[in-house]
Amino acid sequence: MNSITRSAGVAQAIEVYRNVAACKARIAGGGSGNVHALAAALMLPCYQAEFRMRAQALTPAEAGELRHALDAFGDVCR
């Protein structure tokens, strides 16, 4: 399923999830004193809260679509 056929809510949740993943990667790859890792650490809770808010606002069908998309996203990241 591509982003064209996804609902707007699912697409937005996926974009926020990508930000969460990017923050985690930046934190994992950063050393002490790395300003980008520090910024990512400060933004991570905000992105996580936004993701939870968007995921909770989805219909059950959209939530299933989101779970399926995140499973596929996880397979790419492994």
C-alpha positions in Angstrom: 0.0 0.0 0.0 1.4 3.4 -0.9 0.9 6.8 0.7 -1.6 7.8 -2.1 -4.1 5.2 -0.9 -3.5 5.9 2.8 -5.9 8.1 4.8 -4.5 11.5 5.8 -4.4 10.5 9.5 -2.4 7.3 8.8 0.0 9.2 6.5 0.5 11.9 9.2 1.1 9.3 11.9 3.7 7.6 9.7 5.5 10.8 9.1 5.7 11.5 12.9 6.8 7.9 13.4 9.7 8.5 11.0 10.7 11.5 13.1 10.7 9.3 16.2 12.9 6.8 14.4 15.2 9.5 13.1 15.6 11.0 16.6 16.4 7.5 18.0 19.0 6.9 15.3 20.6 10.3 15.9 20.8 9.7 19.6 22.2 6.2 19.1 24.8 7.5 16.7 25.8 10.7 18.5 28.6 11.1 21.0 28.7 13.3 24.1 28.7 16.9 23.1 27.0 16.2 19.7 24.5 19.0 19.3 22.4 17.1 16.9 22.0 14.1 19.3 21.1 16.6 22.1 18.5 18.2 19.9 17.1 14.8 19.0 16.9 13.8 22.7 15.0 17.0 23.4 12.6 16.5 20.5 12.0 12.8 21.0 9.3 13.1 23.7 7.4 15.7 21.7 7.3 13.4 18.6 6.4 10.4 20.7 3.5 12.3 22.3 2.3 13.6 18.9 2.5 10.0 17.5 0.3 8.7 20.4 -2.2 11.5 19.9 -2.5 10.9 16.2 -2.7 7.1 16.6 -5.4 7.4 19.2 -7.5 9.6 16.9 -7.6 6.9 14.1 -10.6 4.8 13.4 -10.1 1.0 14.0 -9.7 0.4 10.3 -7.0 3.2 10.1 -5.3 1.8 13.2 -5.0 -1.6 11.5 -3.6 0.2 8.4 -1.1 2.0 10.6 0.0 -1.2 12.3 0.5 -2.9 8.9 2.5 0.1 7.6 4.7 0.2 10.8 5.3 -3.6 10.5 6.6 -3.0 7.0 8.6 0.0 8.2 10.2 -2.2 10.9 11.1 -4.8 8.3 13.0 -2.1 6.3 14.9 -0.9 9.4 16.0 -4.4 10.5 
